[in-house]
Amino acid sequence: AMSTGVGRRIAGPAVSILGALLAAGVVWLAYDQMALLRGLWILSELRYVLLACIVFAAFTLAERATGLIRRRWIDTDSPSH
């Protein structure tokens, strides 16, 4: 069971960063529509955007997992302190 406080603390920054990333991506793709006329550069650009999103998602999941593990260790250690 995940406490809502920790979930909110992790989800808050993650959502805002993801929102900024999506906004930047939309602007980037809209700007690159001009490049689409000169060639299919957008595909190579999109590959980097997707890679960045995948890396970000993996990083976020790792952060969440380590946060849960760390909190569980702290919870089990707290009675001894």
Secondary structure, 3 states (H helix, E strand, C coil): CCCHHHHHHHHHHHHHHHHHHHHHHHHHHHHCHHHHHHCCHHHHHHHHHHHHHHHHHHHHHHHHHHHHHHHHHHHHHCCCC
